[in-house]
Amino acid sequence: KYKLILYTKVVFTFSNDLILSPISVPRKILHNIINDVLEYAKPRATWRQQNFINTLEALKTRPTTQEEYHNSFHTGWEEGKKRIKKLENFRKDSYTLDNILEQHKGLSAWYQSI
């Protein structure tokens, strides 16, 4: 409709506490989300969205935080969540990451389990 090229970039994780990176999400949940998006986007995509499609497909092959930091990932998740909560409290956010993630049951359950 808008004839725009969509460029995307994946946030890299250089530590186990960057909870806003998609790499932080457990693989099964991440793959379910990516597959849902690809199922919707691929049939509608033109060459302008191909970078977006390629990025999502490549994301499925990247190691997750659980895989890269198998001995310390949960501690990292806890620290990352504490940092998010601290920022939300400081900013007096009325709409929080909890509200955003509750749109996806699996993602919300994972975040609540931290």
Phi, psi and omega in degrees: 000314184264349179056043178255147173273133182257114177258141181226159177213139177268136177287128178279153176243118179257002176207172185272005185249010179273080190288344180275357176280140177299337179294340178288335183288135177306143188308315183299315179293315180301313180296321177299317180294312180300315180299321177298316180294315180296321179300322179282315190281320186305311182295338183262348188286146170247185178300337181291334180258004185299324177300319178298313179299313180298319180296316179296317179295321179292326180299329180291342181260351181284144175294142177274171177302321179300322183281322181283325184239053189301338179267346187222010185298321184292321176299319177297316178301317180299315179296318179297318179293320177301318180296318178298313181299320179297316178295316180299320179293316180300318181276354183055046181297132174267340177239112190251176176300325175304315180297320180293313185288339180293351175292340180233113186304314181296318180293317179296316180298319178298311183296320179293333182284348181281000000 
